[in-house]
Amino acid sequence: MKGKILVSKFWTKIFSLGKAEAITIFPFIFLRRKVLKTDPILLNHERIHLLQALELLVLPFYVWYILEFFVRYIQHQNFFKAYKHISFEKEAYANQSNSDYLKERKLWSFWRYV
């Protein structure tokens, strides 16, 4: 799934609390700047999130994501560390440089990172 890419500094800032250059809100990938449309690693990272959301039927993905963020925040007492320890982010960061990952990824692969 490629997703629909939208360049919007405003919506990217709103959805990410001003913290991200890109954010996936199924089925869209919001980018803060147009130049990011040419960043294959960033786009692969966001497309991994699209697939994660799809296999969890979208809404449960976002509920899980937010709940896991709060759990990780309690553990680490740091916004950035909490974000980096979310299982969905761990999978996306670990595989963002692999351009074939979405083709070879097995169903529910994020479980390995929980």
KOLDORO-826978 format. One record per residue (C-alpha): x, y, z. Coordinates in pm, whole numbers, plus 50000, padded with zeros to 5 digits. Layout:
XYZ...
END
This chain:
500005000050000501455033349896499025057150065498085091849952500875116750021499805151250135502225179750202500895200650487503005217150752499825225450943498315190150959501655173151015502265196451308498735191151448498775153051419502315149351557502085175951827504755194951635507295166951677507495149751336508475156250978505935130150865502995111551012500675084650883496955088250939495495059850736495275061550435497315093650419500975101850472501345137950583504685154750516505825187450665507845197350356507535189649983511175178749956510345148750177508375133549888511755122949747512995106150068512605068650004513595058650358511075081850522508315070950283509125034150342508925040350719505495056350682504265029050446505215002950705502795021350937500095019950668500444982150652500464979051032497274999651051495614979450777496314945950939494874958651269491804972651089492955008851132491245021551447492684994851681496145003851546495805039851664494305029752000497175005252056499725030751939498515057452183498175033152475501635018852413503055053952395501615061852741502995029352886506425036652737506255072552862505615060253217508565036253180511035061153035509745095253152510885109552819508765117352511511395107552253512385075052429508725065452470508125071352097511205051351995510105021652211506625017952059506574983851889505244998351562508075023851554510684997551636509594976951336509455007351107512875020451210514484986051192513274980950835512935015550681516135012050476515044978950324513184988350006511924952349971510604949750326506964956350241507074929049974508614902850205507044913250536504984886450707501594893550862501714908051216505504912851202505304940751460504734913751729508474906551727509044941851857506494942052142
END
